[in-house]
Amino acid sequence: MQVSGKVLICDSIDQVGIDSLRRAGMTVDYMPEIKVNELISSIKDYDVIIVRSRTKISDEVINAATNTKIIARVGVGLDNIDVKAAESRNIRVINAAEAAMNAVSELTVGHMISLARSIPHADVETKKGNWIKKDLIGIELKGKYLGIIGVGNIGRNVARIAKALRMNLIGYDSYPINKDFIKEVGLITTDLDTLVESADFITCHVPLNQNTKHMFNIQRFSKMKSTAYIINTSRGEVIDEKALFEALTYGKIAGAALDVFEIEPPTNKMLLELPNVICTPHIGSQTKEAQELASMVIAEKVIQIMRGVI
Ligand SMILES: NC(=O)c1ccc[n+]([C@@H]2O[C@H](COP(=O)([O-])OP(=O)(O)OC[C@H]3O[C@@H](n4cnc5c(N)ncnc54)[C@H](O)[C@@H]3O)[C@@H](O)[C@H]2O)c1
């Protein structure tokens, strides 16, 4: 069934979703560089607005969206959309929550192995001509305790990969964790502080909200083993970066790997320059497969909503 309607795409997304919307009969304007004033003046002409991270859909933008039915984010978090303002105007806000699961999980495990074996440092020194083999005694993941905070889509997938690496798994979630999954991976479920005290590696997969903001503060870092590592591929503000700097500098923990930061791009140079910190520029979902899948999922959801199916 063909569907009519106008779609404005404000950020760069994979072509596959654009083709799918057009095939379904929708008119698509692709403006990945659109500025906020242009968006405010033209938004009333569109039924659907599609964004990734660059475009901020603020209350002001939503006030101008008098005909918009759907705001879609080709990604997971909705941090760049004023969801309350949209919903108060009966605009549906949708995302592609599942699309990044594999990409983020694999990056998380990559960070964990990088920390355990100092791969980024070894690479830099070897390329400089420094043969620092004797300084690079790492640790193995096998048999270590991985603490997973937030056992949702990504947390569960990380657990499955880590099980294959023969790690022991500890999980904490504010909602009950599926019993079949607990059995499948042999997850030890516990409270947050017990997890923090017991784990050799801690990985965060929670959304950012008032309960998770600065979940890792100086008190929490103090509870970690001094040999333990933390990995954050969720949202930057889950970790208080000042407290992390202190914990790393005073040897309260062994190291950290960060894909996300309190401010992006990060300005906290002192933290980034520590030798026991590994950083990537928020590339969790930056894989060809995840981008294609997110674009496809969003196009399909938009088409179904416009057809009145969901
Ligand atoms: N680095 C990246 O590029 C990237 C890409 C995609 C997603 N993410 C982030 O990864 C995180 C997880 O995504 P997901 O798809 O697995 O989400 P999800 O909703 O499937 O899982 C999140 C889990 O966290 C739990 N949770 C919520 N509040 C909690 C709390 N206070 N304490 C403990 N658990 C809590 C939820 O119950 C849920 O099980 C999100 O922050 C998301 O924004 C990052």
The ligand as a MOL file (V3000), in Angstrom:
LIG
                    3D

  0  0  0     0  0            999 V3000
M  V30 BEGIN CTAB
M  V30 COUNTS 44 48 0 0 0
M  V30 BEGIN ATOM
M  V30 1 N 28.2450 4.6970 22.3320 0
M  V30 2 C 27.2490 4.7600 21.4700 0
M  V30 3 O 27.4050 5.2030 20.3380 0
M  V30 4 C 25.8940 4.2490 21.8640 0
M  V30 5 C 25.0590 3.7140 20.8780 0
M  V30 6 C 23.8470 3.1780 21.2710 0
M  V30 7 C 23.4510 3.2290 22.5980 0
M  V30 8 N 24.2480 3.8150 23.5180 0 CHG=1
M  V30 9 C 23.8320 3.8910 24.9120 0
M  V30 10 O 23.8990 2.6110 25.5060 0
M  V30 11 C 23.0370 2.5840 26.6460 0
M  V30 12 C 22.2670 1.2770 26.6960 0
M  V30 13 O 21.4950 1.1070 25.5170 0
M  V30 14 P 20.5120 -0.1560 25.3530 0
M  V30 15 O 20.0680 -0.1480 23.9360 0
M  V30 16 O 21.1070 -1.3770 25.9270 0 CHG=-1
M  V30 17 O 19.3080 0.3170 26.2770 0
M  V30 18 P 18.2030 -0.6120 26.9820 0
M  V30 19 O 17.0670 0.2880 27.2780 0
M  V30 20 O 17.9510 -1.8450 26.1870 0
M  V30 21 O 18.9130 -1.0490 28.3420 0
M  V30 22 C 19.1710 -0.1660 29.3890 0
M  V30 23 C 19.0230 -0.9390 30.6810 0
M  V30 24 O 19.3990 -0.0720 31.7480 0
M  V30 25 C 18.5120 -0.3320 32.8280 0
M  V30 26 N 18.5040 0.8050 33.7470 0
M  V30 27 C 17.8640 1.9950 33.6220 0
M  V30 28 N 18.1250 2.7760 34.6970 0
M  V30 29 C 18.9580 2.0600 35.4920 0
M  V30 30 C 19.5630 2.3070 36.7590 0
M  V30 31 N 19.3780 3.4690 37.3890 0
M  V30 32 N 20.3300 1.3530 37.2840 0
M  V30 33 C 20.5080 0.1590 36.6470 0
M  V30 34 N 19.9460 -0.1380 35.4620 0
M  V30 35 C 19.1900 0.7950 34.8970 0
M  V30 36 C 17.1760 -0.5750 32.1690 0
M  V30 37 O 16.2880 -1.2660 33.0190 0
M  V30 38 C 17.6000 -1.4050 30.9570 0
M  V30 39 O 17.5840 -2.7870 31.2370 0
M  V30 40 C 22.1830 3.8490 26.5370 0
M  V30 41 O 22.7400 4.8590 27.3680 0
M  V30 42 C 22.3830 4.2880 25.1200 0
M  V30 43 O 22.1810 5.6730 24.9790 0
M  V30 44 C 25.4710 4.3120 23.1840 0
M  V30 END ATOM
M  V30 BEGIN BOND
M  V30 1 1 1 2
M  V30 2 2 2 3
M  V30 3 1 2 4
M  V30 4 1 4 5
M  V30 5 2 4 44
M  V30 6 2 5 6
M  V30 7 1 6 7
M  V30 8 2 7 8
M  V30 9 1 8 9
M  V30 10 1 8 44
M  V30 11 1 9 10
M  V30 12 1 9 42
M  V30 13 1 10 11
M  V30 14 1 11 12
M  V30 15 1 11 40
M  V30 16 1 12 13
M  V30 17 1 13 14
M  V30 18 2 14 15
M  V30 19 1 14 16
M  V30 20 1 14 17
M  V30 21 1 17 18
M  V30 22 2 18 19
M  V30 23 1 18 20
M  V30 24 1 18 21
M  V30 25 1 21 22
M  V30 26 1 22 23
M  V30 27 1 23 24
M  V30 28 1 23 38
M  V30 29 1 24 25
M  V30 30 1 25 26
M  V30 31 1 25 36
M  V30 32 1 26 27
M  V30 33 1 26 35
M  V30 34 2 27 28
M  V30 35 1 28 29
M  V30 36 1 29 30
M  V30 37 2 29 35
M  V30 38 1 30 31
M  V30 39 2 30 32
M  V30 40 1 32 33
M  V30 41 2 33 34
M  V30 42 1 34 35
M  V30 43 1 36 37
M  V30 44 1 36 38
M  V30 45 1 38 39
M  V30 46 1 40 41
M  V30 47 1 40 42
M  V30 48 1 42 43
M  V30 END BOND
M  V30 END CTAB
M  END
